[in-house]
Amino acid sequence: MDHYSVNVKCPFYLREEPKVIVCEGIGSAASLRLAFRSAKQKRRHEEQYCAGIDDCRACPLYGAIETKYT
């Protein structure tokens, strides 16, 4: 696991692997697995969407996951 997980602010983030980010799923018994072609692409996504509360709201998955709480 790399150091970027420490900076994650997104409430739906669960864990990561070298080229994967795992988030809460849309249903209560599911999770979403975002697989990237490279660790660099994963870091870019994580920096853009996962690292700040305002940034995570811009994530393409955020709105879909949030619907289970509204």
Secondary structure, 3 states (H helix, E strand, C coil): CCHHHHHCCCCCEEEEECCEEEEECCCCCCEEEEECCCHHHHHHHHHHHHCCHHHHHCCCCHHHHHHHHC
